[in-house]
Amino acid sequence: MGKTRFYIVYLWLTFNLLDLITTHVGLQGGNGELNPIYRRLMAQFGLLPALGVKMALVLITIVLTALLARRWGKAWQVLRTTNIVACIGVLWNLVMLS
């Protein structure tokens, strides 16, 4: 894996872990989950299983990106773009916590 791809994966994991942490802190502080999928998972199964599903999907996304990149070179660019979305989510959580 090249340096650029390593940093894309590193940022993807970092932003999603930060999202997980800030979401947990926000929920403990009385904020609600805006994502309807995770809100429903949390209501049905609880917080930890829902966050476990999220992290599983994060890891699956990395594997799928690596597999897709073999035939479609822009797969890494898509993951890079989703890093921006994940960063915005973390920033939003931080705003809600302040």
PAMI-113394 format. One record per residue: residue number from 0; residue in three letters; z, y, x of N, C-alpha, C, O in turn. Coordinates in nm, 2 decimals. Atoms other than C-alpha are relative to their C-alpha. Layout:
// PAMI-113394
     n   res      nc3      nc2      nc1     cac3     cac2     cac1      cc3      cc2      cc1      oc3      oc2      oc1
   NUM   ALA        Z        Y        X        Z        Y        X        Z        Y        X        Z        Y        X
...
***
This chain:
// PAMI-113394
     n   res      nc3      nc2      nc1     cac3     cac2     cac1      cc3      cc2      cc1      oc3      oc2      oc1
     0   MET     0.00    -0.12     0.09     0.00     0.00     0.00     0.00     0.12     0.09     0.08     0.13     0.18
     1   GLY     0.01    -0.12    -0.08    -0.10     0.34     0.14     0.12     0.09    -0.03     0.19     0.07    -0.13
     2   LYS    -0.11    -0.10     0.02     0.14     0.63     0.18    -0.01     0.07    -0.13     0.09     0.09    -0.20
     3   THR     0.02    -0.07     0.13    -0.01     0.81    -0.12     0.05    -0.08    -0.12     0.12    -0.03    -0.20
     4   ARG    -0.04     0.09     0.11     0.04     0.51    -0.35     0.15    -0.02     0.00     0.21    -0.03    -0.10
     5   PHE    -0.15     0.02    -0.01     0.39     0.46    -0.22     0.07     0.12    -0.06     0.16     0.09    -0.14
     6   TYR    -0.06    -0.12     0.06     0.48     0.82    -0.31    -0.02     0.01    -0.15     0.07     0.05    -0.22
     7   ILE     0.03     0.00     0.15     0.32     0.79    -0.65     0.10    -0.10    -0.07     0.16    -0.06    -0.17
     8   VAL    -0.09     0.10     0.06     0.53     0.47    -0.72     0.14     0.05     0.02     0.22     0.04    -0.08
     9   TYR    -0.13    -0.05    -0.03     0.84     0.63    -0.56     0.04     0.11    -0.11     0.15     0.10    -0.16
    10   LEU    -0.02    -0.11     0.10     0.81     0.94    -0.79     0.01    -0.06    -0.14     0.10    -0.02    -0.22
    11   TRP     0.00     0.06     0.13     0.74     0.72    -1.09     0.14    -0.06    -0.03     0.20    -0.04    -0.13
    12   LEU    -0.13     0.06     0.01     1.06     0.52    -1.03     0.11     0.11    -0.01     0.21     0.10    -0.09
    13   THR    -0.10    -0.10    -0.01     1.26     0.83    -0.94     0.01     0.08    -0.13     0.12     0.10    -0.19
    14   PHE     0.00    -0.08     0.12     1.16     1.03    -1.25     0.05    -0.08    -0.12     0.12    -0.03    -0.20
    15   ASN    -0.05     0.08     0.11     1.22     0.74    -1.48     0.15    -0.03     0.01     0.22    -0.04    -0.09
    16   LEU    -0.14     0.02    -0.02     1.56     0.67    -1.33     0.08     0.13    -0.04     0.18     0.12    -0.10
    17   LEU    -0.06    -0.13     0.04     1.65     1.04    -1.37     0.00     0.02    -0.15     0.09     0.07    -0.20
    18   ASP     0.01    -0.01     0.15     1.53     1.03    -1.73     0.10    -0.09    -0.06     0.17    -0.06    -0.16
    19   LEU    -0.10     0.10     0.05     1.75     0.72    -1.79     0.14     0.06     0.02     0.22     0.06    -0.08
    20   ILE    -0.13    -0.06    -0.03     2.05     0.90    -1.63     0.03     0.12    -0.09     0.13     0.13    -0.16
    21   THR    -0.02    -0.12     0.08     2.00     1.23    -1.81     0.00    -0.03    -0.15     0.07     0.03    -0.22
    22   THR     0.00     0.05     0.14     1.93     1.05    -2.14     0.14    -0.05    -0.03     0.20    -0.02    -0.13
    23   HIS    -0.14     0.06     0.03     2.26     0.86    -2.11     0.10     0.11     0.00     0.19     0.10    -0.09
    24   VAL    -0.10    -0.11     0.00     2.46     1.17    -2.02    -0.02     0.08    -0.13     0.08     0.12    -0.19
    25   GLY     0.02    -0.08     0.12     2.30     1.36    -2.31     0.05    -0.07    -0.12     0.10    -0.01    -0.21
    26   LEU    -0.05     0.08     0.12     2.37     1.08    -2.56     0.15     0.00     0.00     0.21     0.00    -0.11
    27   GLN    -0.14     0.00     0.00     2.73     1.07    -2.44     0.06     0.14    -0.04     0.17     0.15    -0.09
    28   GLY    -0.04    -0.14     0.03     2.75     1.45    -2.49    -0.04     0.04    -0.14    -0.01     0.15    -0.19
    29   GLY     0.03    -0.03     0.14     2.62     1.42    -2.85    -0.14     0.04    -0.03    -0.18     0.06    -0.14
    30   ASN     0.14    -0.03     0.02     2.25     1.49    -2.80    -0.07    -0.13    -0.06    -0.01    -0.24    -0.04
    31   GLY     0.07     0.12     0.05     2.00     1.26    -2.97    -0.12    -0.03     0.08    -0.17     0.05     0.16
    32   GLU     0.12     0.04    -0.07     1.70     1.07    -2.84    -0.12     0.05    -0.08    -0.13     0.02    -0.20
    33   LEU     0.12    -0.05     0.07     1.37     1.24    -2.93    -0.11    -0.10    -0.01    -0.19    -0.10    -0.10
    34   ASN     0.10     0.10     0.00     1.15     0.94    -2.85     0.03    -0.10    -0.12     0.13    -0.17    -0.11
    35   PRO    -0.03     0.08     0.12     1.12     0.75    -3.19     0.01    -0.15     0.04     0.08    -0.22    -0.03
    36   ILE     0.00     0.14    -0.03     1.06     0.42    -3.02     0.14    -0.04     0.06     0.20    -0.14     0.01
    37   TYR    -0.13     0.03    -0.06     1.37     0.43    -2.81     0.12     0.03    -0.09     0.22    -0.04    -0.09
    38   ARG    -0.10    -0.03     0.10     1.57     0.59    -3.09     0.02    -0.12    -0.09     0.14    -0.16    -0.12
    39   ARG    -0.01     0.11     0.08     1.49     0.29    -3.30     0.06    -0.12     0.07     0.14    -0.20     0.02
    40   LEU    -0.05     0.11    -0.08     1.56     0.04    -3.02     0.15     0.01     0.01     0.23    -0.08     0.01
    41   MET    -0.14    -0.02    -0.02     1.90     0.20    -2.96     0.08    -0.02    -0.13     0.19    -0.08    -0.13
    42   ALA    -0.06     0.02     0.13     1.98     0.20    -3.33     0.01    -0.15    -0.03     0.11    -0.20    -0.09
    43   GLN     0.00     0.14     0.04     1.89    -0.17    -3.36     0.08    -0.09     0.10     0.15    -0.18     0.06
    44   PHE    -0.06     0.09    -0.10     2.01    -0.32    -3.03     0.11     0.06     0.09     0.18    -0.01     0.16
    45   GLY    -0.10    -0.07    -0.09     2.23    -0.06    -2.86    -0.06     0.07     0.12    -0.18     0.06     0.14
    46   LEU     0.06    -0.08    -0.10     2.19     0.17    -2.57    -0.04    -0.08     0.12    -0.16    -0.06     0.17
    47   LEU     0.04     0.07    -0.12     2.19    -0.07    -2.27    -0.13    -0.09    -0.02    -0.21    -0.08     0.07
    48   PRO     0.13     0.08     0.01     1.92    -0.31    -2.41    -0.12     0.10    -0.01    -0.23     0.06     0.04
    49   ALA     0.11    -0.09     0.01     1.70    -0.01    -2.50    -0.04     0.06     0.14    -0.15     0.07     0.17
    50   LEU     0.02    -0.05    -0.13     1.74     0.13    -2.15    -0.06    -0.11     0.09    -0.14    -0.08     0.18
    51   GLY     0.06     0.11    -0.08     1.67    -0.21    -2.00    -0.15    -0.02    -0.03    -0.23    -0.05     0.06
    52   VAL     0.15     0.01     0.04     1.34    -0.23    -2.20    -0.07     0.11     0.07    -0.19     0.09     0.11
    53   LYS     0.07    -0.12    -0.06     1.25     0.12    -2.07    -0.03    -0.03     0.15    -0.14    -0.02     0.20
    54   MET     0.01     0.03    -0.15     1.31     0.01    -1.70    -0.10    -0.12     0.02    -0.18    -0.12     0.11
    55   ALA     0.09     0.11    -0.01     1.12    -0.31    -1.76    -0.14     0.05    -0.02    -0.24     0.01     0.06
    56   LEU     0.14    -0.06     0.02     0.82    -0.11    -1.89    -0.04     0.08     0.12    -0.16     0.09     0.15
    57   VAL     0.03    -0.08    -0.12     0.84     0.12    -1.59    -0.05    -0.09     0.11    -0.15    -0.06     0.17
    58   LEU     0.04     0.09    -0.11     0.82    -0.18    -1.35    -0.14    -0.07    -0.04    -0.22    -0.09     0.05
    59   ILE     0.13     0.06     0.04     0.54    -0.34    -1.56    -0.11     0.10     0.02    -0.23     0.06     0.06
    60   THR     0.10    -0.11    -0.02     0.35    -0.01    -1.54    -0.05     0.00     0.14    -0.17     0.02     0.17
    61   ILE     0.03     0.00    -0.15     0.36    -0.03    -1.16    -0.09    -0.12     0.03    -0.20    -0.10     0.10
    62   VAL     0.08     0.12    -0.02     0.23    -0.38    -1.16    -0.14     0.01    -0.06    -0.24    -0.02     0.01
    63   LEU     0.13    -0.02     0.07    -0.05    -0.31    -1.41    -0.09     0.10     0.07    -0.21     0.08     0.08
    64   THR     0.07    -0.10    -0.07    -0.15     0.00    -1.22    -0.06    -0.06     0.13    -0.18    -0.04     0.16
    65   ALA     0.05     0.06    -0.12    -0.18    -0.20    -0.90    -0.12    -0.10    -0.03    -0.21    -0.11     0.05
    66   LEU     0.11     0.10     0.03    -0.39    -0.47    -1.07    -0.12     0.07    -0.05    -0.23     0.03    -0.02
    67   LEU     0.11    -0.08     0.05    -0.61    -0.22    -1.25    -0.08     0.07     0.11    -0.20     0.09     0.10
    68   ALA     0.06    -0.08    -0.11    -0.67    -0.03    -0.93    -0.10    -0.08     0.08    -0.19    -0.02     0.15
    69   ARG     0.10     0.08    -0.07    -0.86    -0.32    -0.79    -0.14     0.01    -0.05    -0.24     0.01     0.02
    70   ARG     0.13    -0.01     0.07    -1.14    -0.27    -1.04    -0.03     0.15    -0.04    -0.15     0.19    -0.04
    71   TRP     0.02    -0.14     0.05    -1.08     0.09    -1.15     0.08     0.09     0.09     0.21     0.10     0.07
    72   GLY    -0.07    -0.08    -0.10    -0.99     0.32    -0.86     0.08     0.11    -0.05     0.18     0.16     0.01
    73   LYS    -0.07    -0.12     0.06    -0.86     0.60    -1.09     0.13    -0.04    -0.06     0.20     0.04    -0.11
    74   ALA    -0.12     0.04     0.06    -0.57     0.39    -1.20     0.12     0.07     0.06     0.22     0.11     0.00
    75   TRP    -0.11    -0.07    -0.06    -0.35     0.55    -0.94     0.01     0.15    -0.04     0.12     0.21    -0.05
    76   GLN     0.00    -0.14     0.05    -0.46     0.90    -1.06     0.07     0.01    -0.13     0.14     0.10    -0.16
    77   VAL    -0.07     0.00     0.13    -0.34     0.80    -1.41     0.15     0.00     0.02     0.22     0.07    -0.05
    78   LEU    -0.14     0.01    -0.02     0.00     0.70    -1.28     0.05     0.14     0.06     0.16     0.18     0.03
    79   ARG    -0.04    -0.13    -0.05     0.01     1.03    -1.08     0.02     0.10    -0.11     0.11     0.18    -0.11
    80   THR     0.00    -0.09     0.12    -0.06     1.22    -1.40     0.12    -0.03    -0.09     0.19     0.07    -0.13
    81   THR    -0.12     0.04     0.08     0.21     1.03    -1.59     0.13     0.04     0.07     0.23     0.06     0.01
    82   ASN    -0.11    -0.05    -0.07     0.45     1.14    -1.31     0.04     0.14    -0.05     0.15     0.18    -0.06
    83   ILE    -0.02    -0.14     0.05     0.40     1.50    -1.43     0.07    -0.01    -0.14     0.16     0.07    -0.16
    84   VAL    -0.06     0.02     0.13     0.49     1.39    -1.79     0.14    -0.04     0.01     0.23     0.01    -0.06
    85   ALA    -0.14     0.04    -0.02     0.80     1.21    -1.67     0.08     0.11     0.06     0.20     0.12     0.02
    86   CYS    -0.08    -0.11    -0.05     0.91     1.51    -1.47     0.03     0.10    -0.11     0.14     0.15    -0.11
    87   ILE    -0.03    -0.09     0.11     0.87     1.73    -1.77     0.11    -0.05    -0.09     0.19     0.02    -0.14
    88   GLY    -0.11     0.06     0.08     1.09     1.48    -1.97     0.13     0.02     0.07     0.23     0.05     0.00
    89   VAL    -0.13    -0.02    -0.07     1.36     1.50    -1.70     0.04     0.15    -0.01     0.16     0.18    -0.04
    90   LEU    -0.03    -0.14     0.01     1.34     1.88    -1.70     0.05     0.04    -0.14     0.14     0.11    -0.16
    91   TRP    -0.04    -0.02     0.14     1.37     1.88    -2.08     0.14    -0.05    -0.02     0.23     0.02    -0.08
    92   ASN    -0.14     0.05     0.01     1.68     1.66    -2.06     0.10     0.09     0.07     0.21     0.12     0.01
    93   LEU    -0.09    -0.09    -0.08     1.83     1.89    -1.80     0.03     0.13    -0.08     0.14     0.18    -0.08
    94   VAL    -0.02    -0.12     0.08     1.77     2.19    -2.03     0.09    -0.03    -0.12     0.18     0.05    -0.15
    95   MET    -0.08     0.03     0.11     1.93     2.01    -2.32     0.15    -0.02     0.04     0.24    -0.01    -0.04
    96   LEU    -0.13     0.03    -0.05     2.23     1.92    -2.10     0.07     0.14     0.03     0.20     0.14     0.04
    97   SER    -0.07    -0.12    -0.04     2.29     2.28    -2.00     0.05     0.09    -0.11     0.10     0.19    -0.09
***
